[in-house]
Amino acid sequence: MIVEFFRGLGPWNWLIAGVVLLGLEVLAPGNIFVWFGVAALMTGALAFFADLGWQAELIVFVVLAVILVLAGRRLFARDRQPGEQPLLNDRAQRYVGGVYVLGEPIIDGKGRVKIDDTRWRVSGPDVPSGTRVKVVGVDGTVLTVVRAD
């Protein structure tokens, strides 16, 4: 009964599937369902003008979907170039190269330094508090420092 219903719809199956897939793109954006939806709509349009079997329609749909997905990915690929502030979300990396005054001494290779409104853990050679240190690297949330000259 259900199979007969869908057979009776003919090319409208593809148009309905295309609209459903485009609706899925709205609910789950990711720029993938849109290409399947467009491929289904194009297959439905072709089915209105050409009397193809369901196997041929399915092959047309798959070929169009693959072509559209690949073309869409290439067309809408994000540029991998850094923006105006490439270290915006990497606070620790922004401090590399900066010179700061130690608030606490570095003892056994561990200490703390206050930068702006945050106290950062530092690792480096043992030095007394008040010493100027230069940040030379980052290991997670720990700044690696050396004595600044």
LUMVOKE-306119 format. One line per 8 residues: number of its first residue (from 1); their letters; for each residue x, y, z of C-alpha. Coordinates in Angstrom, 2 decimals, decimal comma. Each point is the difference from the previous one (the first is absolute). Example, Ala and Ser with C-alpha at 12.3 -4.5 7.8 and 13.67 -1.06 7.14 Angstrom:
% LUMVOKE-306119
1 = as = 12,30 -4,50 7,80; 1,37 3,44 -0,66;
//
This chain:
% LUMVOKE-306119
1 = miveffrg = 0,00 0,00 0,00; 2,73 2,49 0,94; 2,11 -1,06 -2,97; -2,96 0,58 -2,31; -0,54 3,42 1,53; 3,58 1,04 -0,74; -0,14 -1,47 -3,50; -3,13 2,06 -0,61;
9 = lgpwnwli = 1,86 3,19 0,93; 2,55 -0,52 -2,76; 2,44 2,92 -0,36; -1,60 1,73 2,98; 1,90 -2,42 2,25; 3,25 1,74 -0,89; -1,46 3,47 0,50; -1,41 -0,94 3,40;
17 = agvvllgl = 3,33 -1,59 0,98; 1,83 3,13 -1,15; -2,20 2,26 2,13; 0,40 -2,32 3,00; 3,79 0,01 -0,40; 0,07 3,79 -0,29; -2,09 0,13 3,18; 2,53 -2,25 1,72;
25 = evlapgni = 2,71 2,48 -0,95; -1,90 2,67 1,92; -0,34 -2,24 3,06; 3,53 -1,44 -0,13; 2,20 2,50 -1,83; 3,26 -1,27 -1,33; -0,16 0,79 -3,70; -0,52 -3,64 -1,00;
33 = fvwfgvaa = -3,75 -0,67 -0,11; -0,45 2,98 -2,29; 1,95 -1,72 -2,77; -1,97 -3,22 0,35; -3,20 2,05 -0,06; 1,04 1,85 -3,15; 0,99 -3,31 -1,62; -3,42 -1,46 0,85;
41 = lmtgalaf = -1,77 3,07 -1,43; 2,06 -0,20 -3,19; -0,72 -3,73 -0,29; -3,71 0,72 0,46; 0,08 2,67 -2,70; 1,76 -2,41 -2,36; -2,55 -2,72 0,81; -2,82 2,30 -1,11;
49 = fadlgwqa = 1,53 0,34 -3,49; 1,58 -3,44 -0,48; -1,66 -3,33 0,61; 2,73 -1,74 2,01; -0,24 -3,09 2,14; 0,57 0,33 3,72; 3,46 -1,53 -0,37; 1,06 2,66 -2,50;
57 = elivfvvl = -1,49 2,74 2,19; 1,93 -1,32 2,97; 3,25 0,00 -2,00; -0,68 3,57 -1,16; -0,65 1,04 3,59; 3,20 -1,60 1,31; 2,14 1,51 -2,76; -1,53 3,46 0,47;
65 = avilvlag = 0,35 -0,23 3,78; 3,70 -0,90 -0,21; 0,70 2,76 -2,52; -1,92 2,61 2,00; 1,57 -0,98 3,33; 3,52 0,20 -1,45; -0,70 3,26 -1,82; -1,70 1,48 3,07;
73 = rrlfardr = 2,84 -0,94 2,29; 2,49 1,60 -2,34; -2,14 3,08 -0,61; -0,76 0,66 3,65; 3,27 -1,19 1,54; 1,24 2,30 2,70; 3,24 1,81 -0,57; 2,69 -1,32 2,30;
81 = qpgeqpll = 1,69 3,38 0,22; 0,29 1,52 3,46; -2,29 2,92 0,81; 0,85 3,36 1,50; 0,54 -1,52 3,46; 1,22 -3,57 -0,51; 0,77 -0,48 3,72; -3,33 1,34 1,24;
89 = ndraqryv = -1,03 -3,29 1,58; 3,51 -1,02 1,09; 0,76 2,40 2,82; 3,17 -1,70 1,15; 1,55 0,08 -3,47; -0,56 3,78 -0,16; 2,46 0,50 2,85; 2,94 -1,70 -1,74;
97 = ggvyvlge = 2,76 2,56 -0,45; -1,31 2,26 2,76; 2,07 1,08 3,01; -1,65 -0,05 3,44; 0,98 0,37 3,66; -0,26 -3,09 2,21; -2,42 0,37 2,88; 1,28 -3,16 1,68;
105 = piidgkgr = 3,44 -1,59 -0,29; 0,56 -2,98 -2,24; 0,99 -2,85 2,30; 0,78 -3,48 -1,33; -0,95 1,22 -3,47; -3,51 1,14 0,98; -1,40 3,40 0,80; -2,66 2,58 -0,82;
113 = vkiddtrw = -0,18 3,26 -1,86; -2,84 2,52 -0,16; -0,88 1,11 -3,53; -2,82 2,51 -0,31; -2,65 -1,33 2,41; 1,05 -3,66 -0,02; 2,62 -1,96 1,93; 1,76 -2,48 -2,28;
121 = rvsgpdvp = 2,06 -2,99 1,00; 3,51 0,16 -1,42; 2,86 -2,42 -0,36; 3,62 0,89 -0,44; 3,28 0,51 1,82; -0,13 0,85 3,71; -0,05 3,79 0,45; -1,18 2,28 2,84;
129 = sgtrvkvv = -3,27 1,96 -0,08; 0,21 3,41 -1,65; 2,20 -1,40 -2,78; -0,90 0,92 -3,56; -0,70 -3,11 -2,08; -0,75 -0,52 -3,66; -2,63 -2,50 -1,14; 1,58 -2,31 -2,58;
137 = gvdgtvlt = -2,63 -2,72 -0,29; -3,25 -1,51 1,17; -0,74 -3,50 1,27; -3,78 -0,20 0,46; -0,73 2,67 2,60; 3,58 0,29 1,26; 2,22 2,73 -1,43; 3,65 -0,87 -0,55;
145 = vvrad = 2,26 2,90 0,98; 3,65 1,00 0,06; 1,72 2,88 1,74; -0,38 3,18 -2,07; 3,14 2,04 -0,57;
//
